[in-house]
């Protein structure tokens, strides 16, 4: 059994037995012994761009909506997950990377697994010659900031590859970091589960996608999400529907519904074009599935109506590729969307817990 199989076995042993009963991928399991998010915590940058080993789970999650020199739309995902096996220790960490490249009729997916403490994966911050680096094997999200007055995430290079695809991108933030929820404290359930959560949703992007048919130059926009927690879901929450939306007006919306067998729990942040966030109260966001598609043996809602009545916001989303299934250790749907209605634009949709 090779190292990757051992790591996969550890991940599945840790989460799979409770994944259905206690939230998607076991994220509703009790956080005993781990740190938990607290209201009023003040983020410290660049330190908080790095890992938080006292918390059980965190991620660095980037999605990009792109247009190729061939005139076609594309989407890219790059994600690094960190999961702690035990509280209070930095070494028993499992790292998992997901990369995807989505086109209208193609969807490429790759996964990497690593253990902490041996240099195979990790996140470093604050080093003068390398102010930020997140990596797993040869996949990397790297700061290219040379001005020490700028935030280390304001300029990045991004690369990943898998069977039949690769991407190499440069990102430049044209707006500020946005704190989600109340000052970065993002509540996920009526019972009070929460995460520390901030975003950088203002990247412009340029670079190259490498596909089986050859390289394609691309430009577009990207959104980075950072979250860390120890029990981000309630036990009865089986998955989520999460939207990140870039409006043509320059405004943005982050919103999610956590499914619990009933109406679910919704939360959202309205982001002005200058980056000013307005957290919306639970229930202000309404999401309604309109059409489904067969994705393998699953029926997945791939077209949605998203409403925020207090903002006169009502749109219908459409997936670039309905078959954007992430066939990874914990499978989910993730792909680029466009939307029309009261507002227009592009974004990303992630849906977990559908089986």
ZISUL-V770831 format. One record per backbone hydrogen bond with DSSP energy under -1.0 kcal/mol. NH is the residue of the N-H (numbers start at 0). CO is the residue of the C=O. E is the energy in kcal/mol with one decimal. If there is no record, write none. Layout:
# ZISUL-V770831
nh,co,e
NH,CO,E
NH,CO,E
This chain:
# ZISUL-V770831
nh,co,e
5,1,-2.1
6,2,-2.6
7,3,-2.5
8,4,-2.3
9,5,-2.1
10,6,-2.5
11,7,-2.6
12,8,-2.6
13,9,-2.2
14,10,-2.2
15,11,-1.6
17,14,-1.6
21,17,-2.8
25,22,-2.1
26,23,-1.9
27,21,-2.8
28,25,-1.9
33,30,-2.3
34,53,-2.7
40,37,-1.4
47,43,-3.5
48,45,-1.9
49,46,-1.8
54,51,-2.3
56,228,-2.5
57,81,-1.9
58,226,-2.3
59,79,-2.1
60,224,-2.6
61,77,-3.0
62,222,-2.2
63,75,-2.4
64,220,-2.5
65,73,-2.8
66,218,-2.9
67,71,-3.1
68,216,-2.3
70,67,-2.3
73,65,-2.7
74,101,-2.2
75,63,-2.0
76,99,-2.3
77,61,-2.6
78,97,-2.6
79,59,-2.2
80,95,-3.4
81,57,-2.7
82,93,-2.6
83,55,-2.6
84,91,-2.9
92,90,-2.9
93,82,-3.2
94,113,-3.0
95,80,-2.1
96,111,-2.9
97,78,-2.2
98,109,-2.2
99,76,-1.9
100,107,-1.9
101,74,-3.0
102,105,-3.4
107,100,-2.8
109,98,-2.3
111,96,-2.4
113,94,-2.5
115,92,-2.4
121,134,-2.2
123,132,-2.7
125,130,-1.8
129,126,-1.0
132,123,-2.2
133,140,-2.5
134,121,-2.5
135,138,-1.7
136,119,-2.9
138,135,-2.2
139,158,-1.6
140,133,-2.8
141,156,-2.7
142,131,-2.8
143,154,-2.3
149,146,-1.9
153,150,-1.9
155,170,-2.1
156,141,-2.7
157,168,-2.4
158,139,-2.2
159,166,-1.5
161,164,-2.3
164,161,-1.7
165,209,-1.4
166,159,-2.3
167,207,-2.3
168,157,-2.8
169,205,-3.0
170,155,-3.1
171,203,-2.2
172,153,-3.2
173,201,-2.6
177,198,-3.3
179,196,-2.0
181,184,-2.1
182,180,-1.2
183,179,-1.2
184,181,-1.1
185,194,-2.8
187,192,-3.8
191,188,-1.3
194,185,-2.0
195,227,-2.5
196,183,-2.4
197,225,-2.2
198,177,-3.0
199,223,-2.7
202,221,-1.4
203,171,-2.3
204,219,-2.4
205,169,-1.8
206,217,-1.9
207,167,-2.6
208,215,-2.9
209,165,-3.4
210,213,-1.8
213,210,-2.1
215,208,-2.8
217,206,-2.6
218,66,-1.8
219,204,-1.8
220,64,-2.1
221,202,-1.7
222,62,-2.6
223,199,-2.3
224,60,-3.2
225,197,-2.8
226,58,-1.5
227,195,-1.7
228,56,-2.6
232,26,-1.9
236,233,-1.7
237,258,-1.7
240,256,-2.3
241,349,-3.0
242,254,-3.3
243,347,-2.1
244,252,-2.6
245,345,-3.2
246,250,-2.5
247,343,-3.0
249,246,-2.0
251,270,-2.6
252,244,-1.8
253,268,-2.1
254,242,-2.2
255,266,-2.5
256,240,-2.2
257,264,-3.0
258,238,-2.4
264,257,-2.2
266,255,-2.0
268,253,-2.8
269,277,-2.5
270,251,-3.0
271,275,-2.8
274,271,-2.2
277,269,-2.9
279,267,-2.8
283,280,-2.3
285,306,-2.9
287,304,-2.6
289,302,-3.4
290,302,-1.3
292,299,-2.2
294,297,-2.8
297,294,-1.9
299,292,-2.8
301,290,-1.5
302,290,-1.6
304,287,-2.7
305,314,-2.1
306,285,-3.0
307,312,-2.8
310,307,-2.1
311,308,-1.5
312,307,-1.8
314,305,-2.4
315,339,-2.7
316,303,-2.9
317,337,-2.5
319,335,-2.6
323,320,-1.0
324,322,-2.1
325,331,-3.8
326,324,-1.1
327,325,-2.2
331,325,-1.2
332,350,-2.7
333,323,-2.5
334,348,-2.1
336,346,-2.3
337,317,-2.2
338,344,-2.3
339,315,-1.8
341,313,-2.7
344,338,-1.7
345,245,-1.7
346,336,-2.4
347,243,-2.2
348,334,-2.3
349,241,-2.4
350,332,-2.9
351,239,-2.3
